[in-house]
Amino acid sequence: MPLDAFFTFIEQDILYLESEAKALGIMAARSPDAETAAFWARCAVAAADAGLKLHKDLPDEAWALERELSRTHSPTCLGYASYLMAVAATEPYSVAAAAVLPCRWIYQEVGRALAERTTVTLASGRPHLYADWALRYEDEEFHAEVAQARSLVDVAAMEASEVERAAMAHAFSTSMRYELLFWDTALYPQAWVPSSERALSR
């Protein structure tokens, strides 16, 4: 990934994580029992911490672009973040749990592959521009968190009605699509249409 695209991804990920942390906090409050609530509350804290660490730690080369972090969501980032917040606040707990699962599950699978490639590259003696970022996905605590999230979604699906399970599948699929768009818009940035001037000229 080109350096500028990586920077775009990071700055949008920071904005996304802020909203995801809030959505997870709402889910924790709406969880069916104390143990489940405690898990999603820990996930909320982890998401907030991850955003802070991205801003503080990652990697020196990315900030060498001498760009200030944008506080403007891309259309995709705003859509994804707003979707998770809305689902967490208005849909049943089970649907919200299905909606937040793809982010973790995808990062586990893709992240594991990236970490393996990075390890091979570093072992060969070649530099790796994004090694610090990629190797974060070797974290066993993160893998355990994903496994528990998947288990909780499975439990919720077993206890849900047929209609609710269909809503869970739709929420999961929607978040999967947003994940793909999130990566895609790092390489092919989306610009907001300057609608205010255009609307006034009509």
Summary of the structure (lengths in Angstrom):
residues: 202
radius of gyration: 18.3
end to end distance: 40.6
largest distance: 60.7
contacts: 600
relative contact order: 0.15
helix: 81%
strand: 0%
